[in-house]
């Protein structure tokens, strides 16, 4: 099986560290299953530090004592950039 071409000539994908780039954010999603086996899937608000994001699972578990499994979702801005390859 042939792979698809992931590089467009002249373009590079890089983390967006420009001053006006959106911030990297952290949030947690609840992975607990409800009684009907559907996912709770509740998510905390995105925050700009991992520590701030960690408050949400505690608050969520207080109201949902069986919900003890979480995934951290990190959203990091990337940008396509013309140049960088010769
Ligand atoms: Zn939950």
PDB file of the backbone (N, CA, C, O) and the ligand in Angstrom, with CONECT records:
HET     ZN  A 101       1
ATOM      1  N   UNK A   1       0.853  -1.205   0.000  1.00  0.00           N
ATOM      2  CA  UNK A   1       0.000   0.000   0.000  1.00  0.00           C
ATOM      3  C   UNK A   1       0.879   1.241   0.000  1.00  0.00           C
ATOM      4  O   UNK A   1       1.795   1.366   0.813  1.00  0.00           O
ATOM      5  N   UNK A   2       0.601   2.133  -0.893  1.00  0.00           N
ATOM      6  CA  UNK A   2       1.399   3.370  -0.950  1.00  0.00           C
ATOM      7  C   UNK A   2       0.816   4.410  -0.007  1.00  0.00           C
ATOM      8  O   UNK A   2      -0.396   4.612   0.071  1.00  0.00           O
ATOM      9  N   UNK A   3       1.722   5.057   0.702  1.00  0.00           N
ATOM     10  CA  UNK A   3       1.279   6.118   1.599  1.00  0.00           C
ATOM     11  C   UNK A   3       0.934   7.367   0.826  1.00  0.00           C
ATOM     12  O   UNK A   3       1.383   7.556  -0.305  1.00  0.00           O
ATOM     13  N   UNK A   4       0.143   8.213   1.434  1.00  0.00           N
ATOM     14  CA  UNK A   4      -0.166   9.489   0.791  1.00  0.00           C
ATOM     15  C   UNK A   4       0.972  10.464   1.046  1.00  0.00           C
ATOM     16  O   UNK A   4       1.666  10.380   2.059  1.00  0.00           O
ATOM     17  N   UNK A   5       1.152  11.377   0.125  1.00  0.00           N
ATOM     18  CA  UNK A   5       2.194  12.385   0.297  1.00  0.00           C
ATOM     19  C   UNK A   5       1.755  13.417   1.323  1.00  0.00           C
ATOM     20  O   UNK A   5       0.724  14.070   1.160  1.00  0.00           O
ATOM     21  N   UNK A   6       2.544  13.559   2.380  1.00  0.00           N
ATOM     22  CA  UNK A   6       2.152  14.459   3.462  1.00  0.00           C
ATOM     23  C   UNK A   6       2.881  15.795   3.408  1.00  0.00           C
ATOM     24  O   UNK A   6       2.594  16.692   4.199  1.00  0.00           O
ATOM     25  N   UNK A   7       3.823  15.932   2.478  1.00  0.00           N
ATOM     26  CA  UNK A   7       4.569  17.184   2.385  1.00  0.00           C
ATOM     27  C   UNK A   7       4.223  17.862   1.071  1.00  0.00           C
ATOM     28  O   UNK A   7       4.389  17.279  -0.001  1.00  0.00           O
ATOM     29  N   UNK A   8       3.746  19.085   1.156  1.00  0.00           N
ATOM     30  CA  UNK A   8       3.543  19.885  -0.044  1.00  0.00           C
ATOM     31  C   UNK A   8       4.822  20.667  -0.271  1.00  0.00           C
ATOM     32  O   UNK A   8       5.347  21.302   0.644  1.00  0.00           O
ATOM     33  N   UNK A   9       5.314  20.614  -1.492  1.00  0.00           N
ATOM     34  CA  UNK A   9       6.579  21.274  -1.784  1.00  0.00           C
ATOM     35  C   UNK A   9       6.504  22.746  -1.390  1.00  0.00           C
ATOM     36  O   UNK A   9       5.573  23.455  -1.773  1.00  0.00           O
ATOM     37  N   UNK A  10       7.480  23.192  -0.630  1.00  0.00           N
ATOM     38  CA  UNK A  10       7.540  24.600  -0.253  1.00  0.00           C
ATOM     39  C   UNK A  10       6.790  24.933   1.017  1.00  0.00           C
ATOM     40  O   UNK A  10       6.883  26.060   1.503  1.00  0.00           O
ATOM     41  N   UNK A  11       6.044  23.979   1.575  1.00  0.00           N
ATOM     42  CA  UNK A  11       5.293  24.250   2.792  1.00  0.00           C
ATOM     43  C   UNK A  11       5.783  23.370   3.934  1.00  0.00           C
ATOM     44  O   UNK A  11       6.166  22.218   3.732  1.00  0.00           O
ATOM     45  N   UNK A  12       5.764  23.932   5.126  1.00  0.00           N
ATOM     46  CA  UNK A  12       6.165  23.203   6.315  1.00  0.00           C
ATOM     47  C   UNK A  12       5.078  23.387   7.365  1.00  0.00           C
ATOM     48  O   UNK A  12       4.475  24.456   7.470  1.00  0.00           O
ATOM     49  N   UNK A  13       4.837  22.343   8.133  1.00  0.00           N
ATOM     50  CA  UNK A  13       3.899  22.446   9.253  1.00  0.00           C
ATOM     51  C   UNK A  13       4.717  22.593  10.528  1.00  0.00           C
ATOM     52  O   UNK A  13       5.585  21.771  10.822  1.00  0.00           O
ATOM     53  N   UNK A  14       4.430  23.655  11.283  1.00  0.00           N
ATOM     54  CA  UNK A  14       5.216  23.870  12.504  1.00  0.00           C
ATOM     55  C   UNK A  14       4.309  24.378  13.612  1.00  0.00           C
ATOM     56  O   UNK A  14       3.254  24.953  13.344  1.00  0.00           O
ATOM     57  N   UNK A  15       4.723  24.162  14.870  1.00  0.00           N
ATOM     58  CA  UNK A  15       3.955  24.741  15.980  1.00  0.00           C
ATOM     59  C   UNK A  15       3.882  26.254  15.816  1.00  0.00           C
ATOM     60  O   UNK A  15       4.877  26.894  15.474  1.00  0.00           O
ATOM     61  N   UNK A  16       2.704  26.825  16.061  1.00  0.00           N
ATOM     62  CA  UNK A  16       2.498  28.264  15.898  1.00  0.00           C
ATOM     63  C   UNK A  16       2.898  28.980  17.176  1.00  0.00           C
ATOM     64  O   UNK A  16       2.171  28.953  18.169  1.00  0.00           O
ATOM     65  N   UNK A  17       4.060  29.620  17.143  1.00  0.00           N
ATOM     66  CA  UNK A  17       4.537  30.337  18.331  1.00  0.00           C
ATOM     67  C   UNK A  17       4.490  31.845  18.127  1.00  0.00           C
ATOM     68  O   UNK A  17       5.104  32.597  18.883  1.00  0.00           O
ATOM     69  N   UNK A  18       3.760  32.287  17.103  1.00  0.00           N
ATOM     70  CA  UNK A  18       3.637  33.729  16.894  1.00  0.00           C
ATOM     71  C   UNK A  18       2.913  34.362  18.071  1.00  0.00           C
ATOM     72  O   UNK A  18       2.174  33.701  18.800  1.00  0.00           O
ATOM     73  N   UNK A  19       3.145  35.676  18.241  1.00  0.00           N
ATOM     74  CA  UNK A  19       2.512  36.372  19.363  1.00  0.00           C
ATOM     75  C   UNK A  19       0.996  36.334  19.294  1.00  0.00           C
ATOM     76  O   UNK A  19       0.324  36.305  20.325  1.00  0.00           O
ATOM     77  N   UNK A  20       0.447  36.334  18.068  1.00  0.00           N
ATOM     78  CA  UNK A  20      -1.010  36.330  17.938  1.00  0.00           C
ATOM     79  C   UNK A  20      -1.574  34.922  17.751  1.00  0.00           C
ATOM     80  O   UNK A  20      -2.743  34.764  17.396  1.00  0.00           O
ATOM     81  N   UNK A  21      -0.753  33.905  17.987  1.00  0.00           N
ATOM     82  CA  UNK A  21      -1.239  32.526  17.872  1.00  0.00           C
ATOM     83  C   UNK A  21      -2.209  32.231  19.017  1.00  0.00           C
ATOM     84  O   UNK A  21      -2.074  32.788  20.107  1.00  0.00           O
ATOM     85  N   UNK A  22      -3.184  31.359  18.771  1.00  0.00           N
ATOM     86  CA  UNK A  22      -4.044  30.968  19.886  1.00  0.00           C
ATOM     87  C   UNK A  22      -3.210  30.237  20.940  1.00  0.00           C
ATOM     88  O   UNK A  22      -2.208  29.607  20.601  1.00  0.00           O
ATOM     89  N   UNK A  23      -3.605  30.311  22.205  1.00  0.00           N
ATOM     90  CA  UNK A  23      -2.808  29.664  23.245  1.00  0.00           C
ATOM     91  C   UNK A  23      -2.965  28.142  23.194  1.00  0.00           C
ATOM     92  O   UNK A  23      -3.984  27.625  22.738  1.00  0.00           O
ATOM     93  N   UNK A  24      -1.944  27.442  23.668  1.00  0.00           N
ATOM     94  CA  UNK A  24      -2.085  26.007  23.927  1.00  0.00           C
ATOM     95  C   UNK A  24      -3.019  25.862  25.115  1.00  0.00           C
ATOM     96  O   UNK A  24      -2.862  26.552  26.122  1.00  0.00           O
ATOM     97  N   UNK A  25      -3.999  24.958  24.996  1.00  0.00           N
ATOM     98  CA  UNK A  25      -4.957  24.800  26.100  1.00  0.00           C
ATOM     99  C   UNK A  25      -5.004  23.355  26.582  1.00  0.00           C
ATOM    100  O   UNK A  25      -4.662  22.419  25.859  1.00  0.00           O
ATOM    101  N   UNK A  26      -5.436  23.213  27.817  1.00  0.00           N
ATOM    102  CA  UNK A  26      -5.574  21.913  28.473  1.00  0.00           C
ATOM    103  C   UNK A  26      -6.990  21.800  29.005  1.00  0.00           C
ATOM    104  O   UNK A  26      -7.552  22.767  29.519  1.00  0.00           O
ATOM    105  N   UNK A  27      -7.558  20.618  28.880  1.00  0.00           N
ATOM    106  CA  UNK A  27      -8.840  20.360  29.510  1.00  0.00           C
ATOM    107  C   UNK A  27      -8.960  18.864  29.741  1.00  0.00           C
ATOM    108  O   UNK A  27      -8.229  18.075  29.143  1.00  0.00           O
ATOM    109  N   UNK A  28      -9.870  18.481  30.598  1.00  0.00           N
ATOM    110  CA  UNK A  28     -10.091  17.067  30.861  1.00  0.00           C
ATOM    111  C   UNK A  28     -11.465  16.663  30.374  1.00  0.00           C
ATOM    112  O   UNK A  28     -12.422  17.436  30.421  1.00  0.00           O
ATOM    113  N   UNK A  29     -11.533  15.414  29.899  1.00  0.00           N
ATOM    114  CA  UNK A  29     -12.792  14.831  29.459  1.00  0.00           C
ATOM    115  C   UNK A  29     -13.048  13.606  30.319  1.00  0.00           C
ATOM    116  O   UNK A  29     -12.133  12.830  30.593  1.00  0.00           O
ATOM    117  N   UNK A  30     -14.292  13.434  30.745  1.00  0.00           N
ATOM    118  CA  UNK A  30     -14.668  12.285  31.564  1.00  0.00           C
ATOM    119  C   UNK A  30     -14.866  11.062  30.674  1.00  0.00           C
ATOM    120  O   UNK A  30     -15.609  11.117  29.694  1.00  0.00           O
ATOM    121  N   UNK A  31     -14.202   9.960  31.017  1.00  0.00           N
ATOM    122  CA  UNK A  31     -14.297   8.725  30.233  1.00  0.00           C
ATOM    123  C   UNK A  31     -15.231   7.700  30.876  1.00  0.00           C
ATOM    124  O   UNK A  31     -15.364   6.583  30.377  1.00  0.00           O
ATOM    125  N   UNK A  32     -15.874   8.076  31.976  1.00  0.00           N
ATOM    126  CA  UNK A  32     -16.738   7.121  32.683  1.00  0.00           C
ATOM    127  C   UNK A  32     -17.931   6.724  31.812  1.00  0.00           C
ATOM    128  O   UNK A  32     -18.407   7.502  30.985  1.00  0.00           O
ATOM    129  N   UNK A  33     -18.397   5.500  32.021  1.00  0.00           N
ATOM    130  CA  UNK A  33     -19.575   5.019  31.308  1.00  0.00           C
ATOM    131  C   UNK A  33     -20.808   5.173  32.184  1.00  0.00           C
ATOM    132  O   UNK A  33     -20.771   4.929  33.390  1.00  0.00           O
ATOM    133  N   UNK A  34     -21.892   5.580  31.556  1.00  0.00           N
ATOM    134  CA  UNK A  34     -23.174   5.669  32.255  1.00  0.00           C
ATOM    135  C   UNK A  34     -23.778   4.276  32.367  1.00  0.00           C
ATOM    136  O   UNK A  34     -23.229   3.309  31.839  1.00  0.00           O
ATOM    137  N   UNK A  35     -24.905   4.180  33.054  1.00  0.00           N
ATOM    138  CA  UNK A  35     -25.523   2.858  33.232  1.00  0.00           C
ATOM    139  C   UNK A  35     -25.912   2.216  31.908  1.00  0.00           C
ATOM    140  O   UNK A  35     -25.936   0.989  31.806  1.00  0.00           O
ATOM    141  N   UNK A  36     -26.217   3.015  30.893  1.00  0.00           N
ATOM    142  CA  UNK A  36     -26.568   2.446  29.583  1.00  0.00           C
ATOM    143  C   UNK A  36     -25.335   2.272  28.682  1.00  0.00           C
ATOM    144  O   UNK A  36     -25.476   2.106  27.470  1.00  0.00           O
ATOM    145  N   UNK A  37     -24.138   2.310  29.264  1.00  0.00           N
ATOM    146  CA  UNK A  37     -22.872   2.112  28.557  1.00  0.00           C
ATOM    147  C   UNK A  37     -22.484   3.258  27.626  1.00  0.00           C
ATOM    148  O   UNK A  37     -21.493   3.145  26.905  1.00  0.00           O
ATOM    149  N   UNK A  38     -23.238   4.357  27.621  1.00  0.00           N
ATOM    150  CA  UNK A  38     -22.792   5.506  26.838  1.00  0.00           C
ATOM    151  C   UNK A  38     -21.737   6.252  27.661  1.00  0.00           C
ATOM    152  O   UNK A  38     -21.709   6.166  28.888  1.00  0.00           O
ATOM    153  N   UNK A  39     -20.869   6.990  26.949  1.00  0.00           N
ATOM    154  CA  UNK A  39     -19.830   7.745  27.644  1.00  0.00           C
ATOM    155  C   UNK A  39     -20.403   9.006  28.265  1.00  0.00           C
ATOM    156  O   UNK A  39     -21.243   9.676  27.665  1.00  0.00           O
ATOM    157  N   UNK A  40     -19.951   9.323  29.459  1.00  0.00           N
ATOM    158  CA  UNK A  40     -20.355  10.601  30.068  1.00  0.00           C
ATOM    159  C   UNK A  40     -19.888  11.743  29.174  1.00  0.00           C
ATOM    160  O   UNK A  40     -20.672  12.618  28.807  1.00  0.00           O
ATOM    161  N   UNK A  41     -18.580  11.725  28.823  1.00  0.00           N
ATOM    162  CA  UNK A  41     -17.982  12.660  27.865  1.00  0.00           C
ATOM    163  C   UNK A  41     -18.054  14.131  28.274  1.00  0.00           C
ATOM    164  O   UNK A  41     -17.796  15.013  27.455  1.00  0.00           O
ATOM    165  N   UNK A  42     -18.402  14.402  29.537  1.00  0.00           N
ATOM    166  CA  UNK A  42     -18.377  15.802  29.992  1.00  0.00           C
ATOM    167  C   UNK A  42     -16.946  16.325  29.912  1.00  0.00           C
ATOM    168  O   UNK A  42     -15.997  15.575  30.142  1.00  0.00           O
ATOM    169  N   UNK A  43     -16.787  17.610  29.586  1.00  0.00           N
ATOM    170  CA  UNK A  43     -15.458  18.208  29.479  1.00  0.00           C
ATOM    171  C   UNK A  43     -15.365  19.478  30.292  1.00  0.00           C
ATOM    172  O   UNK A  43     -16.322  20.247  30.384  1.00  0.00           O
ATOM    173  N   UNK A  44     -14.203  19.689  30.880  1.00  0.00           N
ATOM    174  CA  UNK A  44     -13.948  20.944  31.579  1.00  0.00           C
ATOM    175  C   UNK A  44     -13.670  22.058  30.589  1.00  0.00           C
ATOM    176  O   UNK A  44     -13.443  21.814  29.404  1.00  0.00           O
ATOM    177  N   UNK A  45     -13.690  23.274  31.087  1.00  0.00           N
ATOM    178  CA  UNK A  45     -13.338  24.423  30.256  1.00  0.00           C
ATOM    179  C   UNK A  45     -11.842  24.366  29.942  1.00  0.00           C
ATOM    180  O   UNK A  45     -11.053  23.973  30.801  1.00  0.00           O
ATOM    181  N   UNK A  46     -11.436  24.752  28.725  1.00  0.00           N
ATOM    182  CA  UNK A  46     -10.009  24.800  28.421  1.00  0.00           C
ATOM    183  C   UNK A  46      -9.312  25.874  29.261  1.00  0.00           C
ATOM    184  O   UNK A  46      -9.846  26.965  29.461  1.00  0.00           O
ATOM    185  N   UNK A  47      -8.128  25.553  29.742  1.00  0.00           N
ATOM    186  CA  UNK A  47      -7.327  26.523  30.487  1.00  0.00           C
ATOM    187  C   UNK A  47      -5.935  26.571  29.884  1.00  0.00           C
ATOM    188  O   UNK A  47      -5.540  25.681  29.131  1.00  0.00           O
ATOM    189  N   UNK A  48      -5.195  27.619  30.222  1.00  0.00           N
ATOM    190  CA  UNK A  48      -3.879  27.775  29.615  1.00  0.00           C
ATOM    191  C   UNK A  48      -2.772  27.097  30.408  1.00  0.00           C
ATOM    192  O   UNK A  48      -1.625  27.079  29.962  1.00  0.00           O
ATOM    193  N   UNK A  49      -3.088  26.536  31.582  1.00  0.00           N
ATOM    194  CA  UNK A  49      -2.080  25.758  32.300  1.00  0.00           C
ATOM    195  C   UNK A  49      -2.684  24.408  32.677  1.00  0.00           C
ATOM    196  O   UNK A  49      -3.880  24.312  32.952  1.00  0.00           O
ATOM    197  N   UNK A  50      -1.840  23.354  32.690  1.00  0.00           N
ATOM    198  CA  UNK A  50      -2.335  22.027  33.072  1.00  0.00           C
ATOM    199  C   UNK A  50      -2.867  22.015  34.495  1.00  0.00           C
ATOM    200  O   UNK A  50      -3.830  21.307  34.791  1.00  0.00           O
ATOM    201  N   UNK A  51      -2.251  22.790  35.379  1.00  0.00           N
ATOM    202  CA  UNK A  51      -2.661  22.799  36.790  1.00  0.00           C
ATOM    203  C   UNK A  51      -4.090  23.320  36.944  1.00  0.00           C
ATOM    204  O   UNK A  51      -4.892  22.742  37.677  1.00  0.00           O
ATOM    205  N   UNK A  52      -4.402  24.416  36.248  1.00  0.00           N
ATOM    206  CA  UNK A  52      -5.767  24.965  36.324  1.00  0.00           C
ATOM    207  C   UNK A  52      -6.790  23.946  35.831  1.00  0.00           C
ATOM    208  O   UNK A  52      -7.881  23.826  36.388  1.00  0.00           O
ATOM    209  N   UNK A  53      -6.423  23.211  34.772  1.00  0.00           N
ATOM    210  CA  UNK A  53      -7.364  22.250  34.186  1.00  0.00           C
ATOM    211  C   UNK A  53      -7.699  21.135  35.162  1.00  0.00           C
ATOM    212  O   UNK A  53      -8.782  20.555  35.097  1.00  0.00           O
ATOM    213  N   UNK A  54      -6.773  20.831  36.069  1.00  0.00           N
ATOM    214  CA  UNK A  54      -6.965  19.708  36.977  1.00  0.00           C
ATOM    215  C   UNK A  54      -8.029  19.955  38.034  1.00  0.00           C
ATOM    216  O   UNK A  54      -8.441  19.017  38.715  1.00  0.00           O
ATOM    217  N   UNK A  55      -8.478  21.179  38.187  1.00  0.00           N
ATOM    218  CA  UNK A  55      -9.548  21.450  39.156  1.00  0.00           C
ATOM    219  C   UNK A  55     -10.858  20.804  38.706  1.00  0.00           C
ATOM    220  O   UNK A  55     -11.663  20.372  39.530  1.00  0.00           O
ATOM    221  N   UNK A  56     -11.059  20.742  37.398  1.00  0.00           N
ATOM    222  CA  UNK A  56     -12.340  20.269  36.878  1.00  0.00           C
ATOM    223  C   UNK A  56     -12.670  18.813  37.228  1.00  0.00           C
ATOM    224  O   UNK A  56     -13.791  18.547  37.663  1.00  0.00           O
ATOM    225  N   UNK A  57     -11.726  17.839  37.053  1.00  0.00           N
ATOM    226  CA  UNK A  57     -12.078  16.450  37.412  1.00  0.00           C
ATOM    227  C   UNK A  57     -12.514  16.306  38.866  1.00  0.00           C
ATOM    228  O   UNK A  57     -13.386  15.493  39.170  1.00  0.00           O
ATOM    229  N   UNK A  58     -11.923  17.081  39.762  1.00  0.00           N
ATOM    230  CA  UNK A  58     -12.328  17.010  41.177  1.00  0.00           C
ATOM    231  C   UNK A  58     -13.758  17.516  41.340  1.00  0.00           C
ATOM    232  O   UNK A  58     -14.574  16.902  42.028  1.00  0.00           O
ATOM    233  N   UNK A  59     -14.047  18.642  40.698  1.00  0.00           N
ATOM    234  CA  UNK A  59     -15.404  19.197  40.785  1.00  0.00           C
ATOM    235  C   UNK A  59     -16.408  18.239  40.144  1.00  0.00           C
ATOM    236  O   UNK A  59     -17.507  18.052  40.666  1.00  0.00           O
ATOM    237  N   UNK A  60     -16.040  17.641  39.030  1.00  0.00           N
ATOM    238  CA  UNK A  60     -16.941  16.724  38.324  1.00  0.00           C
ATOM    239  C   UNK A  60     -17.211  15.475  39.168  1.00  0.00           C
ATOM    240  O   UNK A  60     -18.345  15.002  39.251  1.00  0.00           O
ATOM    241  N   UNK A  61     -16.152  14.949  39.791  1.00  0.00           N
ATOM    242  CA  UNK A  61     -16.330  13.722  40.576  1.00  0.00           C
ATOM    243  C   UNK A  61     -17.161  13.982  41.825  1.00  0.00           C
ATOM    244  O   UNK A  61     -17.847  13.086  42.317  1.00  0.00           O
ATOM    245  N   UNK A  62     -17.099  15.203  42.334  1.00  0.00           N
ATOM    246  CA  UNK A  62     -17.910  15.544  43.514  1.00  0.00           C
ATOM    247  C   UNK A  62     -19.396  15.337  43.202  1.00  0.00           C
ATOM    248  O   UNK A  62     -20.148  14.844  44.043  1.00  0.00           O
ATOM    249  N   UNK A  63     -19.808  15.710  42.005  1.00  0.00           N
ATOM    250  CA  UNK A  63     -21.207  15.537  41.635  1.00  0.00           C
ATOM    251  C   UNK A  63     -21.509  14.178  41.007  1.00  0.00           C
ATOM    252  O   UNK A  63     -22.671  13.798  40.864  1.00  0.00           O
ATOM    253  N   UNK A  64     -20.452  13.448  40.631  1.00  0.00           N
ATOM    254  CA  UNK A  64     -20.606  12.146  39.957  1.00  0.00           C
ATOM    255  C   UNK A  64     -19.593  11.171  40.557  1.00  0.00           C
ATOM    256  O   UNK A  64     -18.563  10.892  39.944  1.00  0.00           O
ATOM    257  N   UNK A  65     -19.882  10.654  41.746  1.00  0.00           N
ATOM    258  CA  UNK A  65     -18.866   9.904  42.508  1.00  0.00           C
ATOM    259  C   UNK A  65     -18.245   8.710  41.779  1.00  0.00           C
ATOM    260  O   UNK A  65     -17.123   8.326  42.110  1.00  0.00           O
ATOM    261  N   UNK A  66     -18.924   8.114  40.806  1.00  0.00           N
ATOM    262  CA  UNK A  66     -18.348   6.961  40.107  1.00  0.00           C
ATOM    263  C   UNK A  66     -17.455   7.332  38.937  1.00  0.00           C
ATOM    264  O   UNK A  66     -16.861   6.457  38.307  1.00  0.00           O
ATOM    265  N   UNK A  67     -17.355   8.612  38.645  1.00  0.00           N
ATOM    266  CA  UNK A  67     -16.622   9.026  37.444  1.00  0.00           C
ATOM    267  C   UNK A  67     -15.156   9.272  37.784  1.00  0.00           C
ATOM    268  O   UNK A  67     -14.770  10.366  38.195  1.00  0.00           O
ATOM    269  N   UNK A  68     -14.348   8.225  37.601  1.00  0.00           N
ATOM    270  CA  UNK A  68     -12.955   8.290  38.050  1.00  0.00           C
ATOM    271  C   UNK A  68     -11.950   8.182  36.905  1.00  0.00           C
ATOM    272  O   UNK A  68     -10.746   8.195  37.161  1.00  0.00           O
ATOM    273  N   UNK A  69     -12.400   8.076  35.644  1.00  0.00           N
ATOM    274  CA  UNK A  69     -11.463   7.979  34.513  1.00  0.00           C
ATOM    275  C   UNK A  69     -11.564   9.226  33.640  1.00  0.00           C
ATOM    276  O   UNK A  69     -12.658   9.657  33.275  1.00  0.00           O
ATOM    277  N   UNK A  70     -10.414   9.792  33.315  1.00  0.00           N
ATOM    278  CA  UNK A  70     -10.370  11.047  32.552  1.00  0.00           C
ATOM    279  C   UNK A  70      -9.291  10.991  31.489  1.00  0.00           C
ATOM    280  O   UNK A  70      -8.327  10.235  31.613  1.00  0.00           O
ATOM    281  N   UNK A  71      -9.451  11.784  30.452  1.00  0.00           N
ATOM    282  CA  UNK A  71      -8.393  11.985  29.459  1.00  0.00           C
ATOM    283  C   UNK A  71      -8.053  13.466  29.458  1.00  0.00           C
ATOM    284  O   UNK A  71      -8.945  14.313  29.504  1.00  0.00           O
ATOM    285  N   UNK A  72      -6.772  13.777  29.404  1.00  0.00           N
ATOM    286  CA  UNK A  72      -6.377  15.170  29.253  1.00  0.00           C
ATOM    287  C   UNK A  72      -6.305  15.471  27.758  1.00  0.00           C
ATOM    288  O   UNK A  72      -5.694  14.722  26.996  1.00  0.00           O
ATOM    289  N   UNK A  73      -6.918  16.548  27.353  1.00  0.00           N
ATOM    290  CA  UNK A  73      -6.891  16.962  25.948  1.00  0.00           C
ATOM    291  C   UNK A  73      -6.054  18.231  25.860  1.00  0.00           C
ATOM    292  O   UNK A  73      -6.363  19.249  26.479  1.00  0.00           O
ATOM    293  N   UNK A  74      -4.999  18.142  25.084  1.00  0.00           N
ATOM    294  CA  UNK A  74      -4.113  19.300  24.913  1.00  0.00           C
ATOM    295  C   UNK A  74      -4.271  19.791  23.487  1.00  0.00           C
ATOM    296  O   UNK A  74      -4.095  19.034  22.533  1.00  0.00           O
ATOM    297  N   UNK A  75      -4.605  21.066  23.353  1.00  0.00           N
ATOM    298  CA  UNK A  75      -4.785  21.633  22.027  1.00  0.00           C
ATOM    299  C   UNK A  75      -3.672  22.635  21.770  1.00  0.00           C
ATOM    300  O   UNK A  75      -3.580  23.670  22.429  1.00  0.00           O
ATOM    301  N   UNK A  76      -2.815  22.301  20.781  1.00  0.00           N
ATOM    302  CA  UNK A  76      -1.642  23.130  20.505  1.00  0.00           C
ATOM    303  C   UNK A  76      -1.776  23.676  19.094  1.00  0.00           C
ATOM    304  O   UNK A  76      -1.995  22.906  18.159  1.00  0.00           O
ATOM    305  N   UNK A  77      -1.651  24.979  18.917  1.00  0.00           N
ATOM    306  CA  UNK A  77      -1.801  25.541  17.571  1.00  0.00           C
ATOM    307  C   UNK A  77      -0.596  25.227  16.684  1.00  0.00           C
ATOM    308  O   UNK A  77       0.557  25.345  17.101  1.00  0.00           O
ATOM    309  N   UNK A  78      -0.891  24.831  15.474  1.00  0.00           N
ATOM    310  CA  UNK A  78       0.134  24.607  14.442  1.00  0.00           C
ATOM    311  C   UNK A  78      -0.232  25.462  13.242  1.00  0.00           C
ATOM    312  O   UNK A  78      -1.384  25.862  13.072  1.00  0.00           O
ATOM    313  N   UNK A  79       0.756  25.732  12.423  1.00  0.00           N
ATOM    314  CA  UNK A  79       0.501  26.570  11.270  1.00  0.00           C
ATOM    315  C   UNK A  79       1.286  26.047  10.065  1.00  0.00           C
ATOM    316  O   UNK A  79       2.409  25.560  10.197  1.00  0.00           O
ATOM    317  N   UNK A  80       0.676  26.159   8.906  1.00  0.00           N
ATOM    318  CA  UNK A  80       1.401  25.852   7.668  1.00  0.00           C
ATOM    319  C   UNK A  80       2.210  27.086   7.313  1.00  0.00           C
ATOM    320  O   UNK A  80       1.713  28.211   7.352  1.00  0.00           O
ATOM    321  N   UNK A  81       3.435  26.855   6.976  1.00  0.00           N
ATOM    322  CA  UNK A  81       4.374  27.946   6.793  1.00  0.00           C
ATOM    323  C   UNK A  81       5.085  27.760   5.470  1.00  0.00           C
ATOM    324  O   UNK A  81       5.633  26.696   5.180  1.00  0.00           O
ATOM    325  N   UNK A  82       5.067  28.808   4.678  1.00  0.00           N
ATOM    326  CA  UNK A  82       5.712  28.695   3.355  1.00  0.00           C
ATOM    327  C   UNK A  82       7.200  28.960   3.522  1.00  0.00           C
ATOM    328  O   UNK A  82       7.604  30.005   4.033  1.00  0.00           O
ATOM    329  N   UNK A  83       7.999  28.015   3.090  1.00  0.00           N
ATOM    330  CA  UNK A  83       9.440  28.152   3.233  1.00  0.00           C
ATOM    331  C   UNK A  83       9.966  27.134   4.210  1.00  0.00           C
ATOM    332  O   UNK A  83       9.213  26.298   4.709  1.00  0.00           O
ATOM    333  N   UNK A  84      11.222  27.193   4.483  1.00  0.00           N
ATOM    334  CA  UNK A  84      11.804  26.286   5.450  1.00  0.00           C
ATOM    335  C   UNK A  84      12.374  25.025   4.809  1.00  0.00           C
ATOM    336  O   UNK A  84      13.155  24.308   5.434  1.00  0.00           O
ATOM    337  N   UNK A  85      11.986  24.753   3.567  1.00  0.00           N
ATOM    338  CA  UNK A  85      12.607  23.628   2.845  1.00  0.00           C
ATOM    339  C   UNK A  85      13.248  24.171   1.584  1.00  0.00           C
ATOM    340  O   UNK A  85      12.743  25.115   0.976  1.00  0.00           O
ATOM    341  N   UNK A  86      14.354  23.578   1.198  1.00  0.00           N
ATOM    342  CA  UNK A  86      15.032  24.073   0.005  1.00  0.00           C
ATOM    343  C   UNK A  86      14.892  23.085  -1.140  1.00  0.00           C
ATOM    344  O   UNK A  86      15.401  23.331  -2.234  1.00  0.00           O
TER     345      UNK A  86
HETATM  346 ZN    ZN A 101     -18.504  12.101  34.038  1.00  0.00          ZN
END
